[in-house]
């Protein structure tokens, strides 16, 4: 998971931190609806398994990062899983 943080840390606004990281094979629709194949990535094993499937079967893949404000207030609700 650190590799994702290193890749995006310059884009995280001051006072915000990562709340959740998701992976999806299909790009989310522009309407804001969540992709049907979304996977909640909680540790390095989840990330490695997701990347392995993506590397062998599909391209490109999507990584979505939800941020939380410094006071702990989430910008979006957590997933239902």
JOSULFEN-V454071 format. One record per residue. RES is the residue in one small letter. OMEGA is omega in whole degrees, -180 to 180 (none if undefined). Layout:
# JOSULFEN-V454071
res = (RES;RES)
omega = (OMEGA;OMEGA)
This chain:
# JOSULFEN-V454071
res = (x;x;x;x;x;x;x;x;x;x;x;x;x;x;x;x;x;x;x;x;x;x;x;x;x;x;x;x;x;x;x;x;x;x;x;x;x;x;x;x;x;x;x;x;x;x;x;x;x;x;x;x;x;x;x;x;x;x;x;x;x;x;x;x;x;x;x;x;x;x;x;x;x;x;x;x;x;x;x;x;x)
omega = (-180;-180;177;179;-180;-179;-174;-172;179;-179;180;-179;177;179;178;176;179;177;-175;175;179;172;177;177;-179;178;179;179;-178;-179;180;178;-180;176;-180;-175;-177;180;178;-178;-175;-179;-178;179;177;-179;-179;179;179;-179;179;178;-178;-179;-174;-173;-170;169;-9;176;-178;172;179;180;174;179;176;178;-179;180;179;179;-180;176;180;-180;177;179;-179;180;none)
